[in-house]
Amino acid sequence: MKSFQREVNAVTVIAAREVVRFFRDWRESLVFSFLFPVLFLGVLGGNIAQNLTGSLSYNYLQFALLGMIANTLAMTTMMSVASLVEDRQNDFTQEFFVAPISRYSIITGKIIGGSITSGLQLFAFVIVAIAMKISLTPLAILCIILLAPVICLSGGALGVLITSVFSSTPKAADQGVILVAFSQMFLSGAIIPINNSSGVLGILARIMPMTYLVDLLRGLVYQGTPFYSKIVLYNPLIHLAAVTAFSVAFFVVGTFLFVRGERNR
């Protein structure tokens, strides 16, 4: 019982530290929270919408908004996990790794803390959606809120794997996260529809974890609408199974590799 309580306390402390860091750097956090959706949804999404409106039977900006929400939640959590490498430089991670707690608790605390700070950015998307007059029904908002933890945890699990591979320096870890995050953004259908993608692009789109997160969110939001078959790739249950499988695999393998790397330092 004491051992379990110790693990819970460790997870809580690490997660709380991430939230404190978010509010400590609130100016930078606030700028990023609004600048990211404005640039990619307002500028890039708006430009694509103006050129695709005639060929699409559904509201493209709503389509892109859902994709950007899923992508941003996952990416922000990934970046939070990548800060483990920076913490190592400050000896914060080392202090926890020599403590009598599970390595999985350390990683879990990072993911939960990053998930909380990522969820706070949903407010920025709501404001941007209102400013751009993008319709979001109460049901759509409920689906986003309910699915946000799943998206964040999945993004965090992928972040663990990326961090374990690019763990040499904080810069390498950040660059690895950015490379994977932006590749997924453009190949997963977050911004550009991929229903008709084929060949190499089709294969890449379907092996991207973000594809299943984005399509899962859209599958719930567009369920029962006339546009469902034109937007959603697969049944949400298929996505949920895929998300669960790769999240567990990324978390276990990534944590193992990261811990092994720490021991070999």
C-alpha positions, -999 to 999 in steps of 0.1 A, spaced: 0 0 0 28 24 9 46 15 -24 14 23 -44 10 56 -25 46 65 -32 40 60 -69 8 81 -69 26 109 -51 54 108 -76 30 110 -105 11 139 -89 43 159 -81 56 155 -117 23 164 -133 18 194 -110 53 206 -119 43 207 -156 12 227 -148 32 251 -127 57 256 -155 28 263 -179 14 291 -158 49 304 -149 56 310 -186 20 321 -192 29 348 -217 47 324 -240 20 298 -234 -7 322 -242 10 334 -274 15 299 -287 -21 289 -277 -36 316 -300 -8 319 -326 -8 283 -336 -46 280 -344 -47 314 -360 -17 307 -384 -27 272 -394 -65 274 -392 -70 310 -401 -43 315 -427 -35 281 -441 -70 267 -435 -87 298 -448 -66 298 -480 -74 261 -486 -111 267 -479 -113 295 -505 -98 272 -531 -117 240 -522 -151 253 -513 -166 246 -547 -155 210 -547 -165 200 -512 -200 194 -499 -192 200 -463 -178 229 -442 -140 227 -447 -131 250 -418 -151 228 -393 -133 198 -408 -99 215 -404 -107 228 -369 -113 193 -356 -81 181 -372 -61 210 -357 -75 204 -322 -65 167 -323 -31 176 -337 -24 204 -313 -34 184 -282 -12 155 -292 18 177 -302 17 198 -271 17 167 -249 46 153 -270 66 185 -264 60 183 -227 73 147 -226 103 158 -247 112 182 -219 124 151 -199 157 156 -218 160 192 -207 152 181 -171 180 156 -173 204 185 -181 192 202 -149 196 170 -129 158 170 -122 152 137 -140 183 121 -124 169 128 -89 137 110 -98 155 81 -115 175 74 -84 144 76 -62 126 44 -52 98 49 -77 88 32 -109 102 46 -142 67 43 -156 55 67 -128 80 93 -139 69 91 -176 32 89 -166 35 121 -145 50 139 -175 22 127 -198 -6 136 -174 10 171 -167 14 177 -204 -22 165 -211 -36 190 -186 -17 219 -201 -27 208 -236 -63 207 -225 -61 243 -214 -54 253 -250 -89 242 -260 -102 275 -249 -80 292 -275 -95 270 -302 -130 279 -291 -123 316 -292 -107 313 -327 -137 292 -339 -161 319 -327 -140 346 -343 -140 327 -376 -177 318 -373 -170 281 -374 -200 262 -362 -195 239 -332 -226 222 -318 -229 213 -281 -225 176 -291 -193 184 -310 -179 203 -280 -188 174 -257 -171 149 -280 -139 170 -281 -139 173 -243 -145 135 -238 -119 125 -264 -92 151 -254 -77 128 -227 -74 99 -251 -57 122 -277 -33 136 -252 -23 103 -237 -17 88 -271 4 118 -281 23 115 -249 30 78 -255 44 87 -290 64 115 -274 80 90 -250 92 69 -280 105 99 -299 123 112 -268 139 78 -262 153 79 -298 164 116 -298 176 118 -262 211 130 -268 203 167 -263 172 188 -256 176 203 -291 176 169 -307 145 159 -287 126 190 -297 136 187 -333 125 150 -333 91 160 -319 86 188 -344 96 166 -373 71 139 -364 44 163 -354 44 184 -386 48 153 -408 16 139 -392 -2 172 -395 1 172 -432 -1 135 -439 -28 125 -414 -57 145 -429 -57 170 -401 -57 199 -426 -59 183 -461 -85 155 -469 -68 122 -475 -98 101 -486 -85 97 -521 -48 94 -512 -31 65 -529 4 51 -535 31 62 -512 11 91 -497 -18 67 -490 5 43 -472 21 70 -452 -13 85 -442 -25 51 -429 6 44 -408 5 77 -391 -9 74 -355 -24 109 -359 -46 97 -387 -65 75 -364 -68 101 -337 -81 127 -361 -105 103 -378 -118 91 -344 -127 126 -334 -144 134 -367 -162 100 -366 -178 110 -333 -186 145 -343 -200 137 -378 -219 106 -367 -254 106 -382 -247 135 -406 -249 133 -444 -212 140 -447 -201 111 -425 -191 88 -454 -173 116 -472 -151 126 -443 -146 96 -420 -122 68 -432 -131 40 -408 -155 30 -380 -146 47 -347 -143 14 -330 -115 4 -354 -97 37 -346 -102 32 -308 -86 -3 -311 -57 11 -332 -51 40 -308 -51 18 -278 -27 -7 -294 -1 18 -306 -3 39 -275 5 10 -252 33 -2 -275 48 33 -277 46 38 -240 62 5 -230 89 5 -257 97 42 -253 100 40 -215 122 10 -217 146 26 -242 146 59 -223 154 42 -190 181 21 -206 196 52 -221 197 69 -187 214 39 -171 241 39 -198 249 76 -193 
